[in-house]
Amino acid sequence: MNRLIEYGSVEAIPYYNCSWKSFEEWEATGVKRPWLGYPLLIFGTCIELIYLPIVYIIFKTNLIKHACYKIIVVLISIDMSATCCSCLITGPLLILGSVFCMYPTFTYLAGGIALVTWCMACAATVSLFANRVISIAFREYADAIEKKLAYSSIVFIFSYGAFMYVFTPTVCYNSAIMAWIASPLSEEFPSAAADKMYENPIQSYNNWIFLACIFTLFSIYFFMVKKLAQGQKSKASRAIFIQCSIICFWNTGVALVYNALVYVTPSPPVLIFAQICWAFNHACPAVIYMTMNSTIRREYKKIVFGIMSQVSERKIYCFDKFIN
């Protein structure tokens, strides 16, 4: 983003100039994929609608007073923003068969948000489970340290996101490759200087460090919970194992494929898999909160069935008025 401020416009940034081809010529380089774009758009809309009642429940039931739920609310806000990028923006770009040079300013800004939300989600996930591990390991001091840890984590998450958005290169969507990549593919003659301009090693470091941290913390958390259950197959330990498996699977899929993109272009099925992983990575926390958190599950049912009941009552009332 500092480059946009420095040069005044996207196409004024060196190696982002698309003027050597017309819009129609750039459009011909893209590939329209409505069979993938429309499902992403519908899926993203549904996930955003699922998240809204969860946030309401966390505040309504006063769960927000707990330190871990403060981080969860931050994580939800990031996941909702990331879902907007992975589904509500990527979906239409696939439908249109977009490449960077068709909508350079929009794609440049959206790519910055996509990159930042991914990195912030990584930081928030690590912070959440680090918070839980520390809380269990130092249970006798939990009341004294949990809130400080939560606020420190939130400051770190937003500081990290601000740094990534302002000081690192963006990513650009290309429908032919079906991914947000570092290069806008806007140059008539590719060069080492252009590649250097697009390079973002911090993103790769983020992915590898995240993978190492999340596997370590999840393993520690799982064994801690199992130990607290005194070796019994408790409901809590099974739930933790399921959460570990689900979240680690989607995170790993996204991180590995996007790290591979630095060196090679994977096959289309692998790229589609990465897109699905990215969408599900930010959607699965909503499903986990809704199915594995007893308070949220109970209140969610009340809200959903309450709305359905009100709608049914209105339909019956309207029908009665009509026939009478």
Summary of the structure (lengths in Angstrom):
residues: 324
radius of gyration: 22.4
end to end distance: 63.5
largest distance: 78.3
contacts: 1017
relative contact order: 0.12
helix: 80%
strand: 2%
